Amino acid sequence: MRHPGRTLTIAAVGFLLLDAVLLLIAGLWARRAGLLVGAGACALLVVAVVMAWRRYRRAMDEVAAARRAMKTEVESIRDLLRQAHLHN
């Protein structure tokens, strides 16, 4: 199954990693602590995006499982009604 939004998540992580690396290089080259702090913030955002994506996927898997269970239950109720000749 193709996960919607995966491309956007990969792009966000890629850009944040690129920003972190470039800020780190610039901070080390210019010896500026503010740029190093920015690199650290970008690195933390990468972790936050990945964690949020995993949480989102778990929630979507739970929704899909609940939908399958509901479909099974509806089918069993329909079969029961057919057996009792109560369908319209």
VODOLUM-752909 format. One record per atom (N, C-alpha, C): residue number from 1; residue in three letters; atom name; z negated, y, x negated. Coordinates in steps of 0.05 Angstrom, whole numbers, plus 5000, padded with zeros to 4 digits. Layout:
<pts>
PT:seq:type:atom:z:y:x
PT:NUM:ALA:CA:Z:Y:X
...
</pts>
This chain:
<pts>
PT:seq:type:atom:z:y:x
PT:1:MET:N:5000:4977:4983
PT:1:MET:CA:5000:5000:5000
PT:1:MET:C:5000:5025:4982
PT:2:ARG:N:5017:5044:4989
PT:2:ARG:CA:5018:5069:4973
PT:2:ARG:C:4997:5088:4983
PT:3:HIS:N:4982:5098:4964
PT:3:HIS:CA:4960:5116:4971
PT:3:HIS:C:4971:5145:4973
PT:4:PRO:N:4968:5158:4996
PT:4:PRO:CA:4977:5185:4998
PT:4:PRO:C:4960:5204:4981
PT:5:GLY:N:4973:5223:4969
PT:5:GLY:CA:4959:5243:4953
PT:5:GLY:C:4953:5235:4925
PT:6:ARG:N:4961:5211:4917
PT:6:ARG:CA:4956:5202:4890
PT:6:ARG:C:4970:5220:4869
PT:7:THR:N:4994:5228:4876
PT:7:THR:CA:5009:5245:4857
PT:7:THR:C:4995:5272:4853
PT:8:LEU:N:4985:5283:4874
PT:8:LEU:CA:4970:5309:4872
PT:8:LEU:C:4945:5306:4855
PT:9:THR:N:4931:5284:4859
PT:9:THR:CA:4907:5279:4843
PT:9:THR:C:4913:5275:4813
PT:10:ILE:N:4934:5260:4808
PT:10:ILE:CA:4942:5256:4780
PT:10:ILE:C:4951:5282:4767
PT:11:ALA:N:4965:5299:4782
PT:11:ALA:CA:4974:5325:4772
PT:11:ALA:C:4950:5343:4766
PT:12:ALA:N:4930:5343:4785
PT:12:ALA:CA:4906:5359:4781
PT:12:ALA:C:4891:5350:4756
PT:13:VAL:N:4888:5324:4753
PT:13:VAL:CA:4873:5314:4729
PT:13:VAL:C:4889:5321:4704
PT:14:GLY:N:4915:5318:4705
PT:14:GLY:CA:4931:5324:4681
PT:14:GLY:C:4929:5353:4673
PT:15:PHE:N:4932:5371:4692
PT:15:PHE:CA:4930:5399:4686
PT:15:PHE:C:4902:5407:4676
PT:16:LEU:N:4881:5396:4688
PT:16:LEU:CA:4854:5402:4679
PT:16:LEU:C:4849:5392:4651
PT:17:LEU:N:4860:5368:4645
PT:17:LEU:CA:4857:5357:4618
PT:17:LEU:C:4872:5374:4598
PT:18:LEU:N:4896:5383:4605
PT:18:LEU:CA:4912:5400:4587
PT:18:LEU:C:4897:5426:4583
PT:19:ASP:N:4886:5438:4604
PT:19:ASP:CA:4871:5463:4601
PT:19:ASP:C:4846:5458:4583
PT:20:ALA:N:4832:5436:4587
PT:20:ALA:CA:4809:5431:4570
PT:20:ALA:C:4816:5428:4541
PT:21:VAL:N:4838:5414:4535
PT:21:VAL:CA:4846:5411:4507
PT:21:VAL:C:4855:5437:4495
PT:22:LEU:N:4871:5452:4510
PT:22:LEU:CA:4880:5478:4499
PT:22:LEU:C:4858:5498:4495
PT:23:LEU:N:4839:5499:4514
PT:23:LEU:CA:4816:5516:4511
PT:23:LEU:C:4798:5508:4488
PT:24:LEU:N:4796:5482:4484
PT:24:LEU:CA:4780:5472:4461
PT:24:LEU:C:4793:5480:4435
PT:25:ILE:N:4819:5476:4433
PT:25:ILE:CA:4833:5484:4409
PT:25:ILE:C:4831:5514:4404
PT:26:ALA:N:4835:5530:4425
PT:26:ALA:CA:4834:5559:4422
PT:26:ALA:C:4805:5568:4415
PT:27:GLY:N:4785:5555:4427
PT:27:GLY:CA:4758:5562:4421
PT:27:GLY:C:4750:5555:4392
PT:28:LEU:N:4759:5532:4383
PT:28:LEU:CA:4754:5525:4355
PT:28:LEU:C:4768:5543:4335
PT:29:TRP:N:4793:5549:4342
PT:29:TRP:CA:4810:5566:4324
PT:29:TRP:C:4799:5594:4323
PT:30:ALA:N:4792:5605:4346
PT:30:ALA:CA:4783:5633:4347
PT:30:ALA:C:4752:5635:4344
PT:31:ARG:N:4739:5612:4343
PT:31:ARG:CA:4709:5612:4340
PT:31:ARG:C:4696:5628:4362
PT:32:ARG:N:4705:5622:4387
PT:32:ARG:CA:4693:5636:4410
PT:32:ARG:C:4680:5616:4429
PT:33:ALA:N:4655:5620:4434
PT:33:ALA:CA:4639:5601:4450
PT:33:ALA:C:4648:5601:4479
PT:34:GLY:N:4658:5624:4489
PT:34:GLY:CA:4667:5625:4517
PT:34:GLY:C:4690:5607:4523
PT:35:LEU:N:4708:5604:4504
PT:35:LEU:CA:4730:5586:4507
PT:35:LEU:C:4721:5557:4507
PT:36:LEU:N:4701:5551:4490
PT:36:LEU:CA:4690:5524:4489
PT:36:LEU:C:4676:5517:4516
PT:37:VAL:N:4662:5537:4527
PT:37:VAL:CA:4649:5533:4553
PT:37:VAL:C:4670:5527:4575
PT:38:GLY:N:4692:5542:4573
PT:38:GLY:CA:4714:5537:4592
PT:38:GLY:C:4726:5509:4589
PT:39:ALA:N:4728:5500:4564
PT:39:ALA:CA:4738:5472:4560
PT:39:ALA:C:4719:5452:4571
PT:40:GLY:N:4693:5456:4568
PT:40:GLY:CA:4673:5438:4579
PT:40:GLY:C:4674:5438:4610
PT:41:ALA:N:4678:5462:4621
PT:41:ALA:CA:4680:5464:4651
PT:41:ALA:C:4704:5449:4661
PT:42:CYS:N:4726:5451:4647
PT:42:CYS:CA:4751:5437:4656
PT:42:CYS:C:4746:5407:4654
PT:43:ALA:N:4733:5398:4632
PT:43:ALA:CA:4727:5370:4629
PT:43:ALA:C:4709:5359:4651
PT:44:LEU:N:4689:5375:4659
PT:44:LEU:CA:4672:5367:4681
PT:44:LEU:C:4687:5366:4708
PT:45:LEU:N:4706:5385:4711
PT:45:LEU:CA:4722:5384:4736
PT:45:LEU:C:4739:5360:4737
PT:46:VAL:N:4749:5350:4714
PT:46:VAL:CA:4764:5325:4714
PT:46:VAL:C:4747:5302:4725
PT:47:VAL:N:4722:5301:4716
PT:47:VAL:CA:4704:5280:4725
PT:47:VAL:C:4699:5283:4755
PT:48:ALA:N:4695:5308:4764
PT:48:ALA:CA:4690:5313:4793
PT:48:ALA:C:4714:5305:4810
PT:49:VAL:N:4738:5311:4801
PT:49:VAL:CA:4762:5304:4816
PT:49:VAL:C:4765:5274:4818
PT:50:VAL:N:4761:5260:4796
PT:50:VAL:CA:4763:5230:4796
PT:50:VAL:C:4742:5218:4815
PT:51:MET:N:4718:5228:4813
PT:51:MET:CA:4697:5217:4831
PT:51:MET:C:4703:5223:4860
PT:52:ALA:N:4713:5247:4866
PT:52:ALA:CA:4719:5253:4894
PT:52:ALA:C:4742:5236:4904
PT:53:TRP:N:4762:5230:4887
PT:53:TRP:CA:4785:5213:4894
PT:53:TRP:C:4775:5185:4900
PT:54:ARG:N:4757:5174:4884
PT:54:ARG:CA:4747:5147:4889
PT:54:ARG:C:4731:5146:4915
PT:55:ARG:N:4715:5167:4920
PT:55:ARG:CA:4700:5167:4945
PT:55:ARG:C:4719:5169:4969
PT:56:TYR:N:4739:5185:4967
PT:56:TYR:CA:4759:5187:4988
PT:56:TYR:C:4773:5160:4993
PT:57:ARG:N:4781:5146:4972
PT:57:ARG:CA:4794:5120:4975
PT:57:ARG:C:4775:5100:4988
PT:58:ARG:N:4750:5100:4980
PT:58:ARG:CA:4730:5082:4993
PT:58:ARG:C:4728:5088:5023
PT:59:ALA:N:4726:5113:5030
PT:59:ALA:CA:4724:5121:5058
PT:59:ALA:C:4749:5112:5074
PT:60:MET:N:4773:5116:5062
PT:60:MET:CA:4797:5108:5076
PT:60:MET:C:4799:5077:5079
PT:61:ASP:N:4789:5062:5059
PT:61:ASP:CA:4788:5033:5061
PT:61:ASP:C:4769:5025:5084
PT:62:GLU:N:4747:5038:5086
PT:62:GLU:CA:4728:5032:5108
PT:62:GLU:C:4741:5038:5135
PT:63:VAL:N:4755:5060:5137
PT:63:VAL:CA:4769:5067:5163
PT:63:VAL:C:4789:5046:5169
PT:64:ALA:N:4805:5037:5150
PT:64:ALA:CA:4825:5016:5155
PT:64:ALA:C:4812:4990:5163
PT:65:ALA:N:4790:4983:5151
PT:65:ALA:CA:4776:4958:5159
PT:65:ALA:C:4765:4961:5188
PT:66:ALA:N:4755:4984:5195
PT:66:ALA:CA:4745:4988:5222
PT:66:ALA:C:4768:4987:5242
PT:67:ARG:N:4791:4997:5235
PT:67:ARG:CA:4814:4996:5253
PT:67:ARG:C:4823:4967:5257
PT:68:ARG:N:4823:4952:5236
PT:68:ARG:CA:4831:4923:5238
PT:68:ARG:C:4811:4908:5256
PT:69:ALA:N:4786:4914:5252
PT:69:ALA:CA:4765:4901:5269
PT:69:ALA:C:4768:4908:5298
PT:70:MET:N:4774:4934:5303
PT:70:MET:CA:4777:4943:5331
PT:70:MET:C:4802:4930:5343
PT:71:LYS:N:4823:4928:5328
PT:71:LYS:CA:4848:4915:5338
PT:71:LYS:C:4842:4886:5345
PT:72:THR:N:4828:4872:5328
PT:72:THR:CA:4821:4844:5334
PT:72:THR:C:4804:4842:5360
PT:73:GLU:N:4785:4860:5363
PT:73:GLU:CA:4768:4860:5386
PT:73:GLU:C:4784:4866:5412
PT:74:VAL:N:4802:4885:5411
PT:74:VAL:CA:4819:4891:5434
PT:74:VAL:C:4836:4867:5441
PT:75:GLU:N:4848:4854:5421
PT:75:GLU:CA:4864:4830:5426
PT:75:GLU:C:4848:4808:5440
PT:76:SER:N:4823:4804:5431
PT:76:SER:CA:4806:4783:5443
PT:76:SER:C:4799:4791:5471
PT:77:ILE:N:4795:4816:5478
PT:77:ILE:CA:4789:4824:5505
PT:77:ILE:C:4814:4820:5522
PT:78:ARG:N:4837:4827:5512
PT:78:ARG:CA:4862:4822:5527
PT:78:ARG:C:4866:4792:5533
PT:79:ASP:N:4861:4775:5513
PT:79:ASP:CA:4864:4746:5517
PT:79:ASP:C:4844:4737:5538
PT:80:LEU:N:4820:4747:5538
PT:80:LEU:CA:4800:4739:5558
PT:80:LEU:C:4809:4747:5586
PT:81:LEU:N:4820:4771:5588
PT:81:LEU:CA:4829:4781:5614
PT:81:LEU:C:4853:4764:5624
PT:82:ARG:N:4870:4756:5606
PT:82:ARG:CA:4893:4740:5613
PT:82:ARG:C:4884:4712:5623
PT:83:GLN:N:4864:4701:5610
PT:83:GLN:CA:4854:4675:5618
PT:83:GLN:C:4841:4677:5645
PT:84:ALA:N:4828:4699:5652
PT:84:ALA:CA:4815:4702:5678
PT:84:ALA:C:4834:4713:5699
PT:85:HIS:N:4859:4718:5692
PT:85:HIS:CA:4880:4728:5710
PT:85:HIS:C:4871:4755:5721
PT:86:LEU:N:4859:4772:5705
PT:86:LEU:CA:4851:4798:5714
PT:86:LEU:C:4868:4820:5704
PT:87:HIS:N:4890:4814:5691
PT:87:HIS:CA:4907:4835:5680
PT:87:HIS:C:4924:4846:5702
PT:88:ASN:N:4933:4871:5698
PT:88:ASN:CA:4950:4884:5719
PT:88:ASN:C:4979:4880:5714
</pts>
